[in-house]
């Protein structure tokens, strides 16, 4: 049974403090959860009574189900409750992992504040602080050539055990990828050499991007939005705060000459990677989408590819296959005749490999696999692609840049942005226009020039002055 206390403030405004028993501690002390109900201005007595009774019943139910918190609860406590009761049961593991990484800065800035006392001014001060120079703490280290020389092929697995790190980490290092300071120290200690002799700090901008700050805003908005639903607060403070404007992204891509050079070099690449790179260029699919692609997702007779899932790796979970982030990301992509032929040839090659390996082959139904049929890790694709570009003297771009290249070629060919957006699986067309604004302007300028030429020919033909 709820204990209700009516209060009248100095301004005459009435509120009600509600206390509900939530059992006993191990020491036998009764625990209470409390909240406050304040009628909205302009409500009639009948409306207040009806809404108040509903509020009390809901709060009692939340306490009994263990989802209600005291209004004196600090933000840090609520965040952990939010992860346990909301995020982990409902969100994808990779999304939860990404949100977890944002918690330390939020906790340092506002974790000590009561959830019910956080105001838009607190959020604005937090965003301003995030934008200050020096907020970016990368702390990662890049391998120097001296380290690569210490790790010849053939002995890397044994060295990984000696250093106390994963074999994949050692392969990633040898591919030129950065690692944390802790990992760099482990590797240096195993080699009995100073860290600075084997690694150099990765130099990155010391400020957070607007997009990163907007990511914090989205996370906080989700946090407070759930608190409103749970009736722990009456409104979401994020609704009254504007995050920084989205910046026009500078995306790396290959021009036609770069694509030609890459396709030429792929003739020397392993079949699985050569096919994957070409399919990325043709379809604009993400790395994780290609790693998760199954033969059952392809209909080569109809010439379509269905994107139904995404391969993701998170600490503690390992490699998992999750549904696409948005409904639009789950899509069907029409394949060109060349793409269909490419995949048919690749399927024939994979079939021959499966027969050749016999019992050593692990059947997973995946299109792109490791040598023995087991799943191909997305990071393995990234590492191989970086090495391949260096070995062949190609223009250095990321694997994700192949997706940008696909978009740039479509836009240059004057394919409608709505079509480009659909093929890429963007949730909104505005996402496409924001990312590829530069491409669109260039294509629009080319179209304007082409129109000038058309009118010039018409005038010359009709002898118009």
FIKELO-681460 format. One record per residue: residue in three letters; x, y, z of N, C-alpha, C in turn. Coordinates in pm, whole numbers, plus 50000, padded with zeros to 5 digits. Layout:
N
ALAXYZXYZXYZ;...
END
This chain:
465
UNK500854988150000500005000050000500885012450000;UNK500605021749911501435033749899501165043450013;UNK502235050150057502145060650157502235074050084;UNK501205082350095501125094650015501165106950104;UNK502025116550070502155128950145501915140750050;UNK500935148850085500635160650003501525172250046;UNK502075179549944502945190849972502455203149896;UNK502635214649959502295227249892503525236349896;UNK504005240049777505195248449769504895263049800;UNK505965271049808505825285349837504995292449730;UNK505035287149609504275293149501502835288049496;UNK502485279649593501125274449599500915261849516;UNK501925257449447501785245749361501795233049447;UNK500875223949418500705211749496501435200049430;UNK502055191749511502685179449463502425168449565;UNK502675155949524502405144649612503635135449614;UNK504145132649733505255123349747504685109449776;UNK505105099849698504575086249707505685076749749;UNK505475069249855506435059449905505805045649903;UNK506575035949848506075022249837507135012749894;UNK506715003149972507634993350029508194984349920;UNK509514982049926510174973449828510904962049898;UNK510294956950003510864945450073511844949550182;UNK512734940150215513674942250325515094938950281;UNK516054945350348517464942250323517824929450395;UNK519064924750373519514912450440519554914450592;UNK519694927150634519744929950778518354931750838;UNK517314930350757515954931450806515384945450803;UNK516084954850737515604968650729514684970250609;UNK513524976450632512564978250523513074988650424;UNK512904985550296513364994350189512145001150125;UNK512255014050104511175021450040511665027749909;UNK510785028249810511045035649686510075047249685;UNK510535058649641509655070349640509745078049510;UNK508695085349482508645093949365507695105449396;UNK507675115049306506825126749327505915128849207;UNK504665131449233503715134649126503315149349140;UNK503475156949031503085171049029502075172948916;UNK500835176648948499815178648844500245189548746;UNK499915187448620500215197548519499315209648540;UNK499815221648511498995233748527497725232948442;UNK496625237648499495375238248424494505226048438;UNK494975215648507494155203648524493035206148625;UNK491875200348600490765201448695490985191448807;UNK490225193148917490335184149031490035169748990;UNK489045167948903488685154548857489805148448773;UNK490385156648688491505151748605492695147948692;UNK492985156348793494115153648882493895140348956;UNK492685138349006492385125949080492565113648992;UNK492055114448871492145103048779493585100148741;UNK494345110548705495735108648663496595104248782;UNK496325109948901497105106649019496915091849056;UNK495675087149053495415073049086496125063748987;UNK496105067448860496815059348760498315059448786;UNK498845071148821500265072648849500695063748966;UNK499875063849074500205055849193500195040949161;UNK499165036349088499075022149053500265017948968;UNK500635026348871501785023348784503075022548864;UNK503265032348955504485032449035504585020249125;UNK503485016449188503495004549273503854992149192;UNK503314991249071503604979848983505084979648947;UNK505654991348918507074992048883507954987848999;UNK507584992049120508354988149238508324973049256;UNK507164967049242507024952749261507754944849153;UNK507864950849032508584944148922510064947348922;UNK510484956349011511914959449023512444969148921;UNK511574977048857512054986648756511945001048803;UNK511425003048924511275016748975512465020349063;UNK512905032649052514005037749132513535049749212;UNK514215052149322513905063749404514295076449329;UNK513545087149352513855099749282515185105549327;UNK515725100249439517045104849483518175097049416;UNK517815087449330518815079349262519715087949174;UNK520995085449184521965092949102522035087048962;UNK522515095148870522555091048729523365078248712;UNK524495076948780525315064848768524515052248801;UNK523715052748909522915041248948521855038248843;UNK521245048748791520195046748691520765040748563;UNK521955045348522522565040148398522735025048407;UNK523235020048521523425005648535522074998448531;UNK521065004448593519724998548589519194998448445;UNK519465009048372519005010248234519634999348147;UNK520914997048166521584986548088520994972848121;UNK520784970248248520304957148291518864954648251;UNK518004964748271516564962748251516084966148110;UNK516824974648040516354979147908517304975447794;UNK518554979947804519464978347691519814963847661;UNK520284956647761520744942947737519624933647690;UNK518384934747743517314925947692516794929947555;UNK516924942747517516234947347397517144951647282;UNK518354956147312519224961247208520234950847163;UNK520794953047045521794943846992523084945047075;UNK523814934047092525034934147173526034944847128;UNK526164946746997527134956546949526704970746986;UNK525384973246986524874986347026525124988647175;UNK524884978447255525124979447399526604982147426;UNK527464975147353528914977047368529304991347334;UNK528724996747226529015010447187528565020547291;UNK527385018247349526875027247454527735026247580;UNK528175014347614529015012547732530295021147722;UNK530795022547604532045030047585531835045047609;UNK530585049547606530305063747628530125067147775;UNK529915057047857529575059347998530645066748077;UNK531955063548063532955069948149532905085248148;UNK532795091548031532765106248026531475111548088;UNK530365104748062529085109148119529135107948271;UNK529685096748318529775094548462530655105048529;UNK531765108448465532665118348523532015132048531;UNK531175135348433530565148648428529285149848509;UNK528445139348505527115140648566526695128848651;UNK527545118848663527155106748735526745108948878;UNK527265119648941526965122349081525635129549100;UNK525055134448991523805142049001522595132749015;UNK521585137449087520335129949095519665130148959;UNK519125118948919518455117848790517375128548775;UNK516615130648879515505140048873515945154648872;UNK517225157248897517715170948904518505175248780;UNK518675166248686519455169648566518615178348474;UNK519185189648434518495199448353519215201448219;UNK518555207748124519205210447994520545217748009;UNK520675226448109521935233748127523095224248157;UNK522825213348229523875203548256524345197048126;UNK523375193948039523725187547912524495197047821;UNK524065209547816524765219247732526205221147778;UNK526415221547910527775222847963528605210547929;UNK527965198847933528655186447900529085186247753;UNK528185190247663528525190347521529625200547493;UNK529565211947558530615222047541531965216447586;UNK531935208947694533165202947745533715192447648;UNK532825184647589533265174547492533925180847371;UNK533505192947337534045199647218535395206147243;UNK535835206547369537095213047401538295204847352;UNK539385211747323540625205247281541145196347392;UNK541625184647352542215175547449541265165147503;UNK539975165647463539005156047514539185142147454;UNK539815141747335539995128747270541185121647334;UNK540935110247391541995102547455542115089247382;UNK542855089347272542965077447189543795066747259;UNK545015070547299545855061447376546305049047302;UNK546215048647170546625036747096547995038847034;UNK548625027547003550015027846953550125020046823;UNK550875025746729551075019546598552395012046594;UNK552445000146531553684992446524554694998846427;UNK555954998446464557035003346379557614991546300;UNK558344994246191558964983246116559824974246203;UNK560454979946308561304971946396560514960746464;UNK559244963146493558414952746554558094941746454;UNK557724945746333557384935746230558554926346206;UNK559764931946210560964923646188561134913346300;UNK560624916646419560744907446533559704896446530;UNK558744897446439557634887846437557504881246299;UNK558464872946262558384866346130557244856246125;UNK556764853846005555684844045989556174830246033;UNK555264822746089555604809246135555744808446285;UNK556134819446348556324819046492555394828346568;UNK554424834146498553554844146560552584837946660;UNK552124825746634551184819346726551864816646861;UNK553114811646855553824808846979554134821747054;UNK554474832246979554784845047044553544850747112;UNK552374849247050551144854447108550914848547247;UNK551164835247260551004828847389552014833947491;UNK553224836347444554274841347534553984855547582;UNK553354863547494553054877447528551734878847604;UNK550934868247603549654868847673548594876647598;UNK548684876447463547674883147381547144873247279;UNK546074876747212545474867847113546284867146984;UNK546184855846917546874854146788546384864446687;UNK545064867146690544494876946598545094890846621;UNK545414893846747546024906846779547394907946714;UNK548174897146720549514897246660549414898846508;UNK548484891646447548314892946302547874907146266;UNK547014912946350546554926646328547714936546337;UNK548584934446436549774942946450550654942146325;UNK550864930146279551724928246161551104934246036;UNK549784936746040549104943245928549134958445942;UNK549764963246051549904977646068548834984246152;UNK547994976346220546924982046300547394986246439;UNK546754996446493547115001546626546534992646735;UNK547174993046852546694985546969546714994747091;UNK546114990347198546104998247321547494998447383;UNK547695007847475548975008947543549264996247622;UNK548234990347682548424978147761548934966647674;UNK548344965247554548784954647463550194957347414;UNK550494969847381551844973447337552874970047444;UNK552514972447570553434969447680553674954447691;UNK552624946447673552764931847680553704926747571;UNK553514931947449554354927647337555804931747359;UNK556014944247404557364949247428558044941247538;UNK557294937747643557874930047755558284916147708;UNK557454910047621557774896647571559034896847484;UNK559264908047415560454909447331561634915347408;UNK561364919447533562384925347620563024937647555;UNK562144946047498562594958447434561684969847480;UNK562194982247480561354993647520560174995347423;UNK559024999447476557855001347392558135011347280;UNK558835022447313559095033047216559965028347100;UNK560655017347118561495012047011560685003846911;UNK559504999446955558664990746873557374997446825;UNK556955007946897555685014446867555845029646867;UNK554875036146804554795050746813553335054546842;UNK553095065346917551715069346947550975072846818;UNK549725068946812548915072646695548485087246710;UNK548865095346614548525109546618547165111846557;UNK546245116646640544905119646591544475133146645;UNK543425138446586542895151246633542565150446781;UNK542885161046855542675160946999541245164947037;UNK540405167746940539025171546968538065161046914;UNK536935159846981535905150646935535135157046820;UNK534705148846725533935153946612532505156946656;UNK531835165146577530415167946605529585155146605;UNK529935145946516529175133446507529325125346635;UNK530525125546694530725118446821529885124646932;UNK529855137946937529055144847038527565142047016;UNK527155141446890525765138046859525445123746903;UNK526445114946899526245101246944525995101047095;UNK526735109347169526475110647313525045115647336;UNK524625125247255523285130847269522215120147245;UNK522415111847144521435101347114521355091347231;UNK522505087947287522535078647400521825084547521;UNK522145097047553521515103547667520005105047645;UNK519615108147523518195109647493517465096447514;UNK518105085347478517515072147500517415069147650;UNK518475072747723518485070747868517315078047935;UNK517225091147908516195099247974514805096047920;UNK514735092047793513445088247736512855076347809;UNK513715066547841513255054947917512835059048058;UNK513585068448116513245073248251511865079748252;UNK511485086448143510145092348133509095081348127;UNK509365071048046508435059848035508265052948170;UNK509355051548244509305045248375508765054848483;UNK508455067048440507885077348527508825081148643;UNK510115080948612511105085448710511335100448697;UNK511105105748578511165120148553509975123748465;UNK509615136448466508415140448390508705144148246;UNK509955148048215510285151448077511745148348048;UNK512035146647921513385143547875514165156547856;UNK515215159147935515955171647920516635173147784;UNK516875161847717517515162547585516615169247482;UNK515295168947507514355175047413514545190147405;UNK515165195947506515355210547509516795214547477;UNK517575205247427518985207947394519245204247249;UNK519925212847177520305210147039521765205847035;UNK522045193846986523445189646974524105197046859;UNK525425196146844526095202846731525535198146598;UNK525595206746499525115202946367526005192046307;UNK525375183446230526135172846163527075179146061;UNK528315174546061529305179845968529215172445835;UNK529565179345730529655172745601530865163645603;UNK530625151045582531715141345593532635141745472;UNK533915140145500534875138445392535105123445378;UNK534645118045269534745103645250535805100445146;UNK536575090145175537605085745082536985075744985;UNK537345077044859536815067944757537815066944642;UNK537595057544556538445055644439537785061844317;UNK538585069144239538035073944111538115062444010;UNK537695065043889537655054343789539025048143765;UNK540065056543766541415051343746541815042343863;UNK541445046643986541755038644104541035025344103;UNK539785025244057539025012844047539685003543945;UNK540115009243832540775001243728542034994643783;UNK542845002343856544094996943912543814986044014;UNK542784987944093542424977844193541964965044125;UNK541124966144025540624954243955541754946743887;UNK542714954143835543884947643772544674939943875;UNK544884946143992545684939644097544974927544154;UNK543654927444155542894916344212543094903144137;UNK543644903844019543924891543945544944882844019;UNK545734889144108546734881744185546244878644326;UNK545024882144359544514880444496543884866744513;UNK543824861644638543094849144665541644850644620;UNK541074839744572539754840144512538694846244604;UNK538734842644733537704847444825537754862644840;UNK538964868044850539094882544867538844890044737;UNK539304884344627539084890844497537594892244469;UNK536834881744500535384882144476534694891644573;UNK535114891444698534494900044799534704914744766;UNK535894918544727536194932544694535354936944574;UNK535284928544472534494932244355533014933544389;UNK532514924744476531104925444513530834937944596;UNK531794941844678531644954244756531554966244663;UNK532384966344560532354977244462531024977544385;UNK530514965744353529314964844270528044967744349;UNK527984963144474526744964244552526764975044658;UNK527944979344702528034989144810527754982944946;UNK527774969744955527524963145083528654965845182;UNK528304966045308529274967945415530104955145435;UNK531254956945498532134945545527531404934745606;UNK530714938745714530014929145798528884922145725;UNK528234929245633527144923245556527664912345463;UNK528834914645405529424904645315529934892645394;UNK530494895045512530984883945595529824875245646;UNK528634881045655527454873645704526634867745590;UNK526994870645465526204866345350526224851145334;UNK525024845345315524904830945291524444828545148;UNK524724816545101524274813344966522754813644957;UNK522084811045068520624811645069520104825845056;UNK520984835745075520594849745058520714854344913;UNK521214845444827521414848844686520454841044597;UNK519934847844498519144841344393519804845444262;UNK520724837244216521484840744097520644839743970;UNK519574831943975518684831143858517934844343840;UNK517424849643951516724862443946517684874243948;UNK518934871743989519934882343994519724891944109;UNK519464886644232519264895244348520054889944467;UNK520424899344553521154896344676520354902144792;UNK520044894044893519274898845008520214901045127;UNK520184912945181520974916145301520054914145422;UNK520294903345497519424899845609520104900645745;UNK521434901645746522144901945873523524908045856;UNK524204909845970525484916645972526414909546070;UNK527654907146032528634900846120529284911546207;UNK529264909446339529824919046433530664911846537;UNK531694918846586532524913246692532524922746810;UNK532194917446927532244925347049532974917447156;UNK533754924147242534444917147351533444909547437;UNK533774897347468532884889247552531884881147471;UNK531464886447356530484879447272531174872047158;UNK532304877447112532954871546997532244875646869;UNK532354867246767531724870046637530274865446642;UNK529364874746615527944871546614527314876646485;UNK526154871146452525404875746335524124882146386;UNK524014895046364522864902546414522024907646298;UNK520764910346327519894916346226520394930346194;UNK520174935246072520604948846038520054959046137;UNK520764970146150520424980146250519034986146228;UNK518664988746104517364994546074516614986045973;UNK515324988845957514514981445861515034983445719;UNK515474995745690515954998745555517284991545525;UNK518044988245631519304981045611519044966845563;UNK517884961545601517494948345549516874950745413;UNK517574946945309517174951145174517534940545071;UNK517014942544951517344934044837518044942544732;UNK519194937844688520004945344592520024937944459;UNK519654944944354519684938944220521134937644173;UNK521484925944119522834923344071522914924943920;UNK524034930243875524264931343731524614917543677;UNK524594916243544524934903443481526364899543514;UNK527284909443518528674906543552528804901443695;UNK528014907243786528054902843926527554888543941;UNK526494885043867525954871443871527004861543820;UNK527664865143711528694856243655529864854843751;UNK530234865743814531314865743913531004855944026;UNK529784856444078529394847844189529244833244147;UNK528824830844026528714817043978530104810743967;UNK531044818143915532414813143904533004810644043;UNK532694819844136533214818344271532584806144340;UNK531284804044320530614792444381531214779344329;UNK531554779044201532184767144144533554764844209;UNK534304775744228535614774544293535474769644436;UNK534494775044510534294770944649533884756344658;UNK533044751844565532634737844562533824728744543;UNK534734732444453535944724544429536824724144553;UNK536924735544624537704736144747537094727144854;UNK535774727144865535094718944964535344704044937;UNK535294700144811535534686244775536994682444798;UNK537884691744771539314689144788539674687144935;UNK539074695045024539394694345166538654683145238;UNK537514678845184536774667745243536344670645385;UNK536714662045479536294663345618536904675445688;UNK537944681245630538574693045690537734705645669;UNK536764704445579535914716045549534744716745648;UNK534504728645703533364730945793532254737845715;UNK531134731145701530044736945621529254747045705;UNK529254759545662528524770145732527464776645646;UNK527504773645515526534779845425526904794145389;UNK528064798745437528484812445409529104813645270;UNK528954825245211529554827745080531044829845094;UNK531444838545184532854841645203533344835645334;UNK534324826845323534794819445441536314819245449;UNK536804814245561538224811445575538554799345487;UNK539814795445483540254784845391539514771545412;UNK539034769245537538394756545569536884757345581;UNK536304768345534534854769745537534314776545660;UNK535154779045760534694785545882534454800545857;UNK533704807145946533384821245925534634829945909;UNK534504839845826535594849345801535384861545890;UNK536364864645973536244875946065536364889145989;UNK535494898846014535574911745944536934918445957;UNK537574917446074538894923646092539944917046005;UNK539774904245976540714897145888540634903145748;UNK539434906545704539244912745573539954926245567;UNK539774934145673540404947345679541924946145674;UNK542484937045753543934935245758544484930845623;UNK543794921245560544264916645429544224927945327;UNK543144935645326542984946245227544084956745241;UNK544444960045365545514969945387546854964645335;UNK547164952045367548414946145319548434945445167;UNK547334941545108547244939944962547514953144891;UNK546964964044943547184977144881548654981344888;UNK549274978645003550694982245019551554974044924;UNK551294961144918552094952244833551984955744686;UNK550844961244643550624964244501550714979144470;UNK551094987044569551265001444545549985008444506;UNK548875004044563547575009844528547265021944616;UNK546325029944570545865041344648545305036344781;UNK545835041044896545405035745025544015040845066;UNK543055031845068541705034945118541275023445207;UNK540265025645287539755014945371538805006045291;UNK538484994345347537534985745279536184992645269;UNK535835000545371534545007645369534505017945256;UNK535695022345211535745032045100535205026044971;UNK535175012744962534605006244843533105009244836;UNK532475010244952531055013844959530875028344912;UNK531765037144956531715051044912531975051944761;UNK532865043544712533175043444568531945039544489;UNK531235029344535529995025044470529015036644462;UNK528845043744574527905055044577528335066044482;UNK529635069144479530125079944393529905076744245;UNK530105064144208529905060144069528425060944030;UNK527545057044122526105057644093525635072144079;UNK526115080744170525725094844166526265101544041;UNK527495098244005528095103943884527315099643760;UNK526705087743767525895082743654524475088243659;UNK524225097943752522925104643767521805095143810;UNK522175084843886521155076243947520495084244058;UNK519165084544066518475092344171518975088944311;UNK519085099144395519595097144530518725087344608;UNK517415087344582516545077944652516905063444620;UNK517305061044495517705047644454519035043944520;UNK519985053444520521285051144583521085047944731;UNK520245055844797519975053944940519395040144967;UNK518475035744882517855022644899518855011344883;UNK519735012344784520735001944762521735001244877;UNK522065012744934523025012945044522395009145177;UNK521065009645185520395005845309520375016745414;UNK520425029345370520355040345466518925041645520;UNK518825044945649517505046145712516705057545651;UNK517405068345612516755080045553517565085045434;UNK516865090745337517575096445222518495107745266;UNK518125114845374518955125845422520335120845465;UNK520415108345511521715102645547522605102045424;UNK522035097845313522795097045188523245110845142;UNK522325120545146522685134045099523715140545191;UNK523675137445321524665143045413526055137345387;UNK526125124245369527425117645349528025121345214;UNK527175121545110527695123244974527325136844914;UNK527235146845000526885160244953527855165244846;UNK529145162644868530145167044771529965160344637;UNK529675147244638529455139944513528235145544439;UNK527185148144516525935152944456526145166644392;UNK526895175444461527165188644403527965187444274;UNK528945178444272529755176444151528915171244037;UNK528035161544068527165155943965526195166343914;UNK525705174844006524765185343967525445195543877;UNK526695198843910527455208343827527675202543688;UNK527995189543683528205183043553526915183043473;UNK525785180943541524495180943472524195194843416;UNK524525205243493524295218943447525145221943324;UNK526395217543326527275219643210526745212243088;UNK526255199943113525715192143002524485198942943;UNK523655204943028522465211942982522845224042898;UNK523905231142938524405242442858524765237842717;UNK525435226242710525835220942580524615217642494;UNK523585212042560522355208442488521715220942428;UNK521575231442513520955243742464521805250542356;UNK523115249142369523995255142268523765248342132;UNK523605234942137523365227642011522005231241953;UNK520995232842041519655236541993519675250141925;UNK520345259541991520425273241935521155273141802;UNK522255265341795523035264941670522215258441559;UNK521425248141595520625241141494519505250141442;UNK518865257541531517725265941495518135280141456;UNK519445282441463519975295741427519345306541513;UNK519315303941647518755313641741519875322441793;UNK519655335441792520705344641837520745345841986;
END
